[in-house]
Amino acid sequence: MLPFLGPDLVPILAMLVLLVGVPAFVVVVLAVVSGYIRHDAEQRLAELEEE
């Protein structure tokens, strides 16, 4: 490894996790919630069309 990354490797990895991991987690949660809302709306629309 590069010598200037030795003692500072852990904080750099922590920053990368925060900069990449947290937004990715938020995007996944939003995708799951929006998929559930879409599925629920399609079911309710189908129920209304049957009436």
N, C-alpha and C positions, 0 to 999 in steps of 0.2 A: 504494500500500500504506500501511498504517498506519505512522507514524514509529517506534513502539516495536518493530516487528518487523524493522527494517532489519538490524542486525548479528547479531541472534539468530535469523535465519531458518533457517540451516543446522542448528543444534542442535535446533530445534523440528521440522524435517522429519525429522531423524535419529531423534528420539524417537517421532514418528508411525510411521515405518517399523518401529521396534522394537516398538511397542505393537500395531500392526495386522498388519504383514507377517510377523513371526515366528510369532505364534499361527496365522495363516492357513496358513502353510507347514506347521506341525505338524499341523493338522487335515487338510490335503490328504494328507500322508504317512500319517497314521493311516487315512484313508479308503481309500487305495490298498492298504495292507497288509491291512486287514480285508476288502476286496473279494477280494484274492488268496486269503486264508484261506478265505473262504466258497466261492469257486469251486473250490478244491482239495478242500474237504470234500464238496461236491456231487458231484464226480467220483468220489471214493473211495466214497461211499455208493452211487452208481450201479453201480460195479464190484462192490460187495458184494451188491447186489440181483440182479445177473446170475448170481452163483454159486449 
